[in-house]
């Protein structure tokens, strides 16, 4: 029976240009188990495609549908070039450890080889007594400093996203006339910055996360004596920092957005015409200039104190870290951050700030901490203390936080509120408040840890509307897994508990292929989804969509309904066709370009979260190993 999707979906498809359905994958080597919602075509170990750190946790997962498997696995050194009838170079043997039943794969088995620590290039073969259909794993490596190497690869991605200049091998100088026209006719230069995602928009709020994350990475690199790489990372952060300073509007203590509106069709009142980044295809130098008036900029993106503080905080941190390289630029950035702080403290928060009070107070906390570290003025410390006092009542006794003071909207994730509590405690300036902040952190991390045993992959789950655990939410997950990795790795050092570090590694490994779709979400590492939502797909030589080091939005959980992961704004629909609850959804059905931005698009915040998570895992591995806390 052919189903007319246009009649069954809850959004208007009357103007649809394309429609594509994502179907459930249950074709397999044996009948799926009762209740199983996804299967592999053959028995194949699911590994972390990027590999494993010598000192880290090393696991693979095996799906057996309804079969009770017996046998063992072997790790093969693939560099010896031995093929049958020669005997492969087996370097490790281990047994299957039954994990139990899961809707992903039915009977699940863990293959644990954490105690194997030899650097090299390998794959896994499984040995089972019956003639089942079996395949080897993807090739993976074991090496030292893996997580820091991956963080650096994710940091390099920002260079490919540069706007306003030629990126050799990618595109010519683009958007070289971007500007904002002030009320007196002054033309504010708005060139430069990063394209913030798979389109050509330059969204400052997202960019601030990128600047902050690159600074975190630089600090960790310096901690391990890698100054050259730290300096290179800071140079990339400066590219965006200079853009922030160009579009800084002192009169309102904010940073102005630039964009180009277009008369796109209106699907409904809920989805009005949007900026041209939603519809433009082609290399960026062909895109028309983005020139807007001050009124248009403020109307399209009304600045909040949360936004102001987040951007100013990233500039303050960057200014502090570059002070020994360029004192003049350092002072300029910190000066802007001070002015923004003063504006916030002398004006009322917006309605959105009050609705998302957690975000407002945590951004102000982070800004105050950075200014205190840069200037050692106790005014900023007093503000930081007040922010902590405002944040603590927003925590539920179960550990998660609420967005609003009415405690009506749960917020489970690791964001500036959790990071800010840690950063404040690290100042070590108020013993009582430090203890309370660390106690709040402990309650939060215990809650997060309770959601890591929902599947054999160890990803942090979520809660549904009724408070029941779910494997996946119906939202892109990559930015959350990266930041969860930071939170868990930090907890392992704060509380000297290696279990949190192992949980942190699983979040990074999920992003690198250790997940139920056996797909790497870092472009250029392992087997990707084969399709990407990036306009660079329309540049000759980059039709495959791979922008090295970029992190995709990630796997989304089905909910039993129909919903669109495609580009609703351009009427190119990719439909989740009533896939079961927790079905791991990502577009893997086409090659090169896909309209599935919801799962397959790159984004600055994804890379920012990955960078802080991977770098902090590296730091925790080194710390716990030196203290003799790792097995």
Number of C-alpha atoms within 10 A of each C-alpha: 3 4 7 8 15 14 11 11 15 12 13 14 19 10 13 14 10 13 15 16 15 18 13 17 13 16 13 16 16 18 14 22 20 11 12 20 21 24 26 22 14 16 22 22 26 25 29 29 26 26 25 25 23 21 22 25 19 23 20 20 25 25 25 25 27 17 14 10 20 13 12 16 19 21 22 21 20 18 10 10 9 13 10 6 6 8 8 15 17 15 12 14 16 14 17 18 16 17 15 12 21 19 22 24 24 23 22 25 23 20 25 17 18 15 13 17 16 14 13 14 17 22 18 26 20 22 16 15 9 9 7 12 13 16 14 16 20 21 18 19 20 21 19 17 19 21 28 23 15 21 24 21 20 25 24 19 20 30 16 20 22 23 28 20 16 14 15 9 11 17 19 16 17 23 22 17 15 21 24 26 18 15 10 7 10 11 16 20 16 27 24 24 27 26 23 23 27 25 24 26 21 25 19 25 19 20 29 26 21 29 27 22 26 32 28 22 26 25 20 20 21 14 12 11 11 13 15 11 15 23 19 15 25 22 16 22 27 21 18 24 26 17 21 27 16 18 20 20 17 12 9 15 22 26 24 24 26 27 23 16 16 13 10 15 14 14 19 10 7 7 11 13 18 19 18 20 19 18 15 16 18 15 18 23 17 14 16 15 17 21 22 23 18 21 13 18 20 16 10 14 12 15 20 18 27 24 22 25 29 27 27 35 32 29 32 30 25 27 30 22 20 20 15 10 12 11 13 12 18 21 17 15 25 25 17 23 28 21 17 27 22 12 19 20 13 9 10 11 15 15 10 15 19 18 15 17 22 26 24 28 26 26 26 31 31 27 30 31 26 27 26 20 17 18 13 12 12 13 11 22 22 13 18 25 19 14 23 22 15 16 27 19 14 21 20 16 12 11 18 21 25 21 21 19 16 10 14 9 13 17 17 19 20 24 20 21 25 20 19 25 26 20 18 23 19 11 13 12 12 12 10 10 18 21 13 16 22 20 15 23 24 16 16 23 22 16 16 24 19 12 18 20 14 17 21 24 22 22 28 26 22 20 15 13 8 6 9 8 15 17 23 25 20 18 15 23 21 28 25 23 28 29 29 31 33 30 28 30 29 23 24 24 19 14 11 16 16 21 14 24 28 21 25 33 29 27 29 28 31 27 29 26 25 28 27 22 20 23 26 25 30 32 24 16 20 20 17 21 22 19 24 31 26 27 24 28 23 17 17 13 11 15 17 18 23 23 22 16 23 29 31 32 29 29 28 22 22 22 18 14 14 17 19 22 23 25 18 20 18 21 20 21 22 23 22 26 20 16 22 18 18 19 27 23 23 24 26 17 13 11 14 18 20 25 24 23 27 22 25 30 25 29 25 31 26 29 31 29 27 33 30 27 33 30 29 28 30 25 22 25 27 15 16 18 14 10 10 8 12 17 11
